[in-house]
């Protein structure tokens, strides 16, 4: 399946010619069956970080003219990488993680070589993903052809990736797991439509400024974003201290640090709230959730996030999945309660 602008025959040929060079630079993750040691996971983490650095170099203009974060191609490379990292940290053992990473690397390679045609113009249904929500695909394609596309490009690119992400999840674990990514795609396309409709025309020239008395500059709008992370991904079972952070958890937190560094001009405040499932005593759950919130905040600070933090542990309140009333520690019940074991991060700040 392809979406977006159709590629001319010479464009397809050019992309094919680039693939040999690009794939030589591709990061190959450890096979899922061998992904069982901290050493292997750390090696994969280094590979994912190297791919992220290639995206950063394109934005910094280290090899070519600087490519804005809002560029459709760069955004799509980033969102494919984000999808790969996200599923890696969730211990996805299918071919999706490597396939998503490969899509990111293909786009990065074309950008590094300043190719006219880009693999970003295609959105393949990797790992046999189902094609969900035809209406959203049509909406994304329509937005790519609107005059205001340049103001909505990044959101459209990421919405397309999230639709593939959702199609993969519904194949693996059903609607409940696909729904969050469909919601992300819906939200991104709504934001993209709004951005496109308010996008100033590139041909309109602003009038020459007239002398005027100095006016105080308006305060930049502060935006708020929420991130929900699985405690099972972040920490070893029943652990909440820094030494209990899993390699996958560090990858997820490092991804947030990199994302915030790229997107935010200033960060006003970050709040971290820990939650547990309903098993165990209220006192134990309150202490564990607070400890996990404190540890996540400390780790983010250690990675260079210089902003005011607040932390809170809410224990087993606000359960997302009650899973009946049984308190027997069965594998089935523990798995069902997994969504409740989480850390929520709310960041407020001024974006670039």
C-alpha positions as CSV (number, residue, x, y, z in Angstrom):
1,X,0.0,0.0,0.0
2,X,1.2,3.4,-0.8
3,X,-0.1,6.8,0.3
4,X,0.7,10.4,-0.6
5,X,2.2,11.6,-3.9
6,X,2.8,8.9,-6.6
7,X,6.4,8.6,-7.5
8,X,7.6,8.9,-11.1
9,X,9.4,6.0,-12.6
10,X,12.7,7.6,-12.3
11,X,12.0,8.4,-8.7
12,X,11.4,4.8,-7.9
13,X,14.6,3.9,-9.7
14,X,16.5,6.5,-7.7
15,X,15.2,5.2,-4.4
16,X,16.2,1.6,-5.4
17,X,19.7,2.8,-6.3
18,X,20.0,4.5,-2.9
19,X,18.9,1.5,-0.9
20,X,22.2,-0.4,-1.3
21,X,24.0,2.5,0.3
22,X,21.4,3.2,2.9
23,X,20.9,-0.4,4.0
24,X,24.7,-0.6,4.5
25,X,24.2,2.0,7.2
26,X,21.1,0.4,8.7
27,X,21.0,-0.7,12.3
28,X,20.2,-4.4,12.7
29,X,18.7,-5.2,16.0
30,X,19.3,-8.4,17.9
31,X,17.0,-11.2,16.8
32,X,14.0,-11.4,19.3
33,X,14.9,-14.9,20.3
34,X,18.4,-13.7,21.3
35,X,17.2,-10.5,23.0
36,X,17.6,-12.0,26.5
37,X,20.6,-10.2,28.1
38,X,21.4,-6.7,29.2
39,X,24.4,-6.7,26.9
40,X,22.3,-7.5,23.8
41,X,19.7,-4.9,24.8
42,X,22.3,-2.3,25.5
43,X,23.8,-3.0,22.0
44,X,20.4,-2.5,20.4
45,X,20.0,0.7,22.5
46,X,23.3,2.0,21.1
47,X,22.1,1.3,17.6
48,X,18.8,3.1,18.1
49,X,20.7,6.0,19.6
50,X,23.0,6.2,16.6
51,X,20.0,6.4,14.3
52,X,18.6,9.2,16.4
53,X,21.9,11.0,16.2
54,X,21.7,10.8,12.4
55,X,18.3,12.6,12.5
56,X,19.7,15.2,14.8
57,X,22.6,15.8,12.5
58,X,20.2,16.5,9.6
59,X,18.3,19.0,11.7
60,X,21.6,20.6,12.9
61,X,22.8,20.9,9.4
62,X,26.1,19.0,10.0
63,X,26.2,17.4,6.6
64,X,23.6,19.4,4.5
65,X,21.5,22.5,4.9
66,X,19.6,22.2,8.1
67,X,16.3,20.3,7.7
68,X,13.5,21.7,10.0
69,X,11.8,19.4,12.5
70,X,8.6,20.2,10.8
71,X,9.8,18.8,7.4
72,X,7.5,15.9,6.3
73,X,10.5,13.6,5.5
74,X,12.4,14.3,8.7
75,X,9.3,14.0,10.8
76,X,8.4,10.7,9.2
77,X,11.9,9.3,9.8
78,X,11.6,10.4,13.5
79,X,8.1,8.9,13.9
80,X,9.1,5.5,12.4
81,X,12.1,5.5,14.8
82,X,9.8,6.5,17.7
83,X,7.4,3.6,16.8
84,X,10.4,1.2,16.7
85,X,11.7,2.3,20.1
86,X,8.3,2.3,21.7
87,X,7.6,-1.3,20.6
88,X,11.1,-2.4,21.5
89,X,10.6,-1.2,25.1
90,X,7.2,-3.1,25.2
91,X,9.2,-6.2,24.3
92,X,7.5,-6.7,20.9
93,X,9.0,-9.9,19.5
94,X,7.6,-9.6,16.0
95,X,9.2,-8.2,12.9
96,X,7.5,-4.8,13.4
97,X,10.4,-3.2,15.4
98,X,13.1,-3.9,12.8
99,X,10.8,-3.0,9.9
100,X,9.9,0.4,11.5
101,X,13.6,1.0,12.1
102,X,14.4,0.1,8.5
103,X,11.8,2.7,7.2
104,X,13.4,5.4,9.3
105,X,16.9,4.5,8.1
106,X,15.7,4.5,4.4
107,X,14.4,8.1,4.8
108,X,17.5,9.2,6.7
109,X,19.8,7.8,4.0
110,X,17.9,9.6,1.2
111,X,18.0,12.9,3.1
112,X,21.7,12.5,3.8
113,X,22.4,12.0,0.1
114,X,20.0,14.9,-0.8
115,X,18.0,12.7,-3.1
116,X,15.1,14.3,-5.0
117,X,12.8,11.3,-4.5
118,X,12.2,10.1,-0.9
119,X,11.0,6.8,0.6
120,X,9.0,9.1,3.0
121,X,6.4,9.4,0.1
122,X,5.4,5.8,0.8
123,X,3.8,4.4,3.9
124,X,4.1,0.6,3.7
125,X,1.9,-1.6,5.9
126,X,5.0,-3.2,7.5
127,X,4.8,-6.6,9.3
128,X,1.5,-7.3,7.5
129,X,-0.3,-4.5,9.3
130,X,-4.0,-4.1,8.6
131,X,-5.2,-1.0,6.9
132,X,-7.5,0.6,9.4
133,X,-9.7,3.8,9.0
134,X,-9.7,4.5,5.3
135,X,-11.3,7.9,6.1
136,X,-8.1,8.9,8.0
137,X,-5.9,7.7,5.2
138,X,-7.9,9.8,2.8
139,X,-7.8,12.8,5.1
140,X,-4.0,12.5,5.4
141,X,-3.6,12.3,1.6
142,X,-5.9,15.3,1.2
143,X,-3.9,17.4,3.7
144,X,-0.7,16.6,1.8
145,X,-2.2,18.3,-1.2
146,X,-3.6,21.4,0.5
147,X,-1.8,24.8,0.2
148,X,-1.2,24.9,4.0
149,X,0.6,21.5,3.9
150,X,3.9,23.0,5.0
151,X,2.4,24.0,8.3
152,X,0.9,20.5,8.9
153,X,3.5,18.3,7.3
154,X,5.0,16.8,10.5
155,X,1.7,15.9,12.0
156,X,0.5,14.3,8.8
157,X,3.6,12.2,8.6
158,X,3.3,11.0,12.1
159,X,-0.4,10.3,11.7
160,X,0.4,8.0,8.8
161,X,2.9,6.1,10.9
162,X,0.5,5.7,13.8
163,X,-2.1,4.3,11.5
164,X,0.3,1.6,10.5
165,X,1.2,1.2,14.2
166,X,-2.5,0.7,15.0
167,X,-2.8,-1.8,12.1
168,X,0.0,-3.9,13.5
169,X,-1.5,-3.8,17.1
170,X,-4.9,-5.0,16.0
171,X,-3.3,-8.0,14.3
172,X,-1.2,-8.8,17.4
173,X,-3.5,-8.1,20.3
174,X,-6.8,-6.8,19.1
175,X,-8.8,-3.5,19.2
176,X,-8.0,-2.6,22.8
177,X,-4.3,-2.3,22.0
178,X,-4.9,-0.6,18.6
179,X,-7.2,2.1,20.0
180,X,-4.6,4.4,21.5
181,X,-2.7,4.6,18.2
182,X,-5.9,5.3,16.3
183,X,-6.6,8.0,18.8
184,X,-3.2,9.5,18.3
185,X,-3.7,9.5,14.5
186,X,-7.1,11.2,14.9
187,X,-5.7,13.9,17.1
188,X,-2.7,14.5,14.9
189,X,-4.9,14.9,11.8
190,X,-7.3,17.3,13.6
191,X,-4.3,19.4,14.7
192,X,-2.9,19.2,11.1
193,X,-6.2,20.4,9.7
194,X,-6.2,23.3,12.0
195,X,-2.6,24.2,11.3
196,X,-3.1,23.9,7.5
197,X,-6.2,26.2,7.6
198,X,-4.3,28.9,9.5
199,X,-1.1,28.5,7.5
200,X,0.0,31.9,6.1
201,X,0.5,32.0,2.4
202,X,4.2,31.6,1.4
203,X,3.7,34.2,-1.4
204,X,2.3,37.0,0.8
205,X,5.0,39.5,1.7
206,X,4.7,41.3,5.1
207,X,4.6,45.1,4.8
208,X,7.6,47.0,5.9
209,X,7.5,47.7,9.6
210,X,6.7,51.3,10.6
211,X,8.4,53.0,13.5
212,X,6.4,52.6,16.7
213,X,6.8,52.9,20.4
214,X,8.3,49.8,21.9
215,X,5.7,47.3,23.1
216,X,6.3,44.5,25.5
217,X,6.5,41.2,23.7
218,X,3.5,38.9,24.3
219,X,4.2,35.9,26.5
220,X,4.7,32.8,24.5
221,X,1.9,30.3,24.9
222,X,2.7,27.5,27.3
223,X,1.7,24.0,26.1
224,X,1.0,20.9,28.1
225,X,1.7,17.3,27.1
226,X,1.1,14.1,28.9
227,X,3.1,10.9,28.6
228,X,2.0,7.5,30.1
229,X,4.7,5.0,30.5
230,X,4.3,1.4,31.6
231,X,6.0,0.7,35.0
232,X,6.5,-2.9,33.8
233,X,8.7,-1.5,31.0
234,X,10.5,1.0,33.3
235,X,11.3,-1.2,36.3
236,X,12.1,-4.7,37.4
237,X,9.1,-6.4,39.1
238,X,8.4,-4.8,42.5
239,X,11.4,-2.5,42.1
240,X,11.4,1.3,42.2
241,X,15.0,2.5,42.8
242,X,17.5,3.7,40.2
243,X,19.3,0.3,40.1
244,X,15.9,-1.3,39.2
245,X,15.5,0.6,36.0
246,X,15.4,-1.7,33.0
247,X,17.4,-1.1,29.8
248,X,14.1,-0.8,28.0
249,X,13.0,1.8,30.5
250,X,16.1,3.9,30.1
251,X,15.6,3.8,26.3
252,X,12.1,5.1,26.7
253,X,13.1,7.9,29.1
254,X,16.1,8.8,26.9
255,X,13.7,9.1,23.9
256,X,11.6,11.6,25.9
257,X,14.7,13.6,26.8
258,X,15.7,13.8,23.2
259,X,12.2,14.7,22.1
260,X,11.9,17.5,24.6
261,X,15.3,18.9,23.7
262,X,14.3,19.1,20.1
263,X,10.8,20.5,20.6
264,X,10.9,22.8,23.6
265,X,12.5,26.2,23.8
266,X,11.9,26.3,27.6
267,X,10.4,23.8,30.0
268,X,8.3,25.4,32.8
269,X,7.5,22.4,34.9
270,X,7.5,18.6,34.8
271,X,5.3,16.5,37.1
272,X,5.8,12.8,37.6
273,X,3.0,10.6,39.1
274,X,3.4,6.9,39.9
275,X,0.6,4.3,40.1
276,X,0.4,0.6,41.0
277,X,-2.2,-2.1,40.5
278,X,-4.6,-3.0,43.3
279,X,-2.7,-6.0,44.5
280,X,-0.9,-5.6,47.8
281,X,-1.5,-3.2,50.7
282,X,-2.4,0.4,50.3
283,X,0.7,1.5,52.3
284,X,3.0,-0.6,50.2
285,X,1.5,0.6,46.9
286,X,1.7,4.2,48.0
287,X,5.4,3.9,48.9
288,X,6.3,2.0,45.7
289,X,4.5,4.5,43.4
290,X,6.2,7.4,45.1
291,X,9.6,5.7,44.8
292,X,9.1,5.1,41.1
293,X,8.0,8.7,40.5
294,X,11.1,10.0,42.4
295,X,13.4,7.7,40.4
296,X,12.0,8.7,37.0
297,X,12.4,12.4,37.9
298,X,16.0,11.8,39.2
299,X,16.9,10.0,36.0
300,X,15.4,12.7,33.7
301,X,17.4,15.3,35.7
302,X,20.6,13.2,35.3
303,X,20.1,13.3,31.5
304,X,20.2,17.1,31.4
305,X,16.6,18.1,31.9
306,X,17.0,21.3,33.9
307,X,13.5,22.2,35.0
308,X,11.3,22.3,38.2
309,X,10.0,18.9,39.0
310,X,7.2,17.6,41.3
311,X,6.5,14.0,42.1
312,X,3.6,12.1,43.6
313,X,2.7,8.5,44.3
314,X,-1.0,7.6,44.1
315,X,-0.7,3.9,44.8
316,X,-3.6,1.9,43.4
317,X,-6.1,4.8,42.9
318,X,-7.5,5.5,39.4
319,X,-7.3,1.9,38.2
320,X,-7.6,1.8,34.4
321,X,-8.3,-2.0,34.3
322,X,-10.0,-3.3,37.5
323,X,-10.1,-6.9,36.2
324,X,-12.7,-8.1,38.6
325,X,-12.3,-8.4,42.3
326,X,-10.0,-11.4,42.7
327,X,-6.7,-10.9,44.7
328,X,-5.1,-14.2,43.8
329,X,-1.7,-13.5,42.2
330,X,-2.3,-15.5,39.1
331,X,-0.4,-14.8,35.8
332,X,-3.7,-14.0,34.1
333,X,-4.7,-11.4,36.7
334,X,-1.2,-9.8,36.8
335,X,-1.2,-9.5,33.0
336,X,-4.7,-8.0,33.1
337,X,-3.7,-5.4,35.7
338,X,-0.7,-4.3,33.7
339,X,-2.2,-1.0,32.4
340,X,-2.6,0.1,36.0
341,X,1.2,-0.1,36.7
342,X,2.3,3.1,35.2
343,X,4.1,6.4,35.5
344,X,2.5,9.5,34.1
345,X,4.7,12.5,33.1
346,X,3.1,15.9,32.4
347,X,5.4,18.5,30.8
348,X,4.5,22.2,30.4
349,X,6.6,24.6,28.4
350,X,7.1,26.8,25.3
351,X,7.8,25.0,22.1
352,X,10.2,26.2,19.4
